[in-house]
Amino acid sequence: MTTTIPTPETDDPPADRIEPVTDDQAIDQSWESDTGATTAEYAITTLAACGFAALLVVILKSEPIKELVTGVISSALGLGA
């Protein structure tokens, strides 16, 4: 059994030569459509940090970890045997 995928339709490249942009304002305008990307990156990073913090809370609330941390702190402060 053979399957063939039809060739996707593509547009021809523009016939006119694209001139380089020498105007700084035109260059700045070309970047304006990307302004929301930074906000989205901050949102994803914040979400990841919250998830990591929640995971740490779950881990640190477990009894063996509480005992381990308490023992380390007690030893560091000279309160341990």
C-alpha positions as CSV (number, residue, x, y, z in Angstrom):
1,M,0.0,0.0,0.0
2,T,1.5,3.3,-1.0
3,T,0.3,6.7,-0.1
4,T,1.3,9.9,-1.8
5,I,1.0,13.3,-0.3
6,P,0.0,16.0,-2.7
7,T,2.6,18.8,-3.1
8,P,1.5,21.8,-1.0
9,E,0.5,24.9,-2.9
10,T,2.9,27.7,-2.6
11,D,2.9,31.3,-3.7
12,D,5.5,32.5,-6.2
13,P,8.1,34.9,-4.7
14,P,7.5,38.5,-5.5
15,A,8.8,39.6,-8.9
16,D,10.0,43.0,-7.6
17,R,13.3,43.3,-5.9
18,I,12.9,44.0,-2.2
19,E,14.8,47.2,-1.4
20,P,16.7,47.4,1.9
21,V,15.3,49.6,4.6
22,T,17.4,52.6,5.4
23,D,14.9,54.5,7.6
24,D,15.3,53.8,11.3
25,Q,11.6,54.5,11.9
26,A,10.6,51.9,9.4
27,I,12.9,49.4,11.1
28,D,11.4,50.2,14.5
29,Q,7.9,49.8,13.1
30,S,8.8,46.3,11.8
31,W,9.5,45.2,15.4
32,E,6.3,46.5,16.9
33,S,4.4,43.3,16.2
34,D,6.7,41.4,18.6
35,T,6.1,43.5,21.6
36,G,3.8,41.0,23.3
37,A,6.4,38.2,23.2
38,T,8.3,39.6,26.3
39,T,5.1,39.6,28.3
40,A,4.3,36.0,27.3
41,E,7.9,34.9,28.2
42,Y,7.5,36.6,31.7
43,A,4.2,34.8,32.1
44,I,5.6,31.4,31.3
45,T,8.6,32.0,33.5
46,T,6.4,33.1,36.4
47,L,4.2,30.0,36.0
48,A,7.2,27.7,36.0
49,A,8.6,29.4,39.1
50,C,5.2,29.0,40.9
51,G,5.1,25.3,39.9
52,F,8.6,24.8,41.2
53,A,7.8,26.6,44.5
54,A,4.7,24.4,44.9
55,L,6.8,21.3,44.4
56,L,9.3,22.5,47.0
57,V,6.5,23.1,49.5
58,V,5.3,19.6,49.0
59,I,8.8,18.1,49.4
60,L,9.7,20.2,52.4
61,K,6.5,19.4,54.3
62,S,7.3,15.7,54.3
63,E,8.4,14.3,57.7
64,P,11.8,12.9,56.6
65,I,12.8,16.2,55.1
66,K,11.7,18.1,58.1
67,E,13.8,15.9,60.3
68,L,16.8,16.2,58.0
69,V,16.6,20.0,57.8
70,T,16.0,20.3,61.6
71,G,19.1,18.1,62.2
72,V,21.3,20.2,59.8
73,I,20.2,23.4,61.4
74,S,20.7,22.0,64.9
75,S,24.2,20.8,64.0
76,A,25.1,24.1,62.4
77,L,24.0,26.0,65.5
78,G,25.8,23.7,67.9
79,L,22.6,22.4,69.4
80,G,23.1,18.8,68.2
81,A,24.8,16.0,70.0
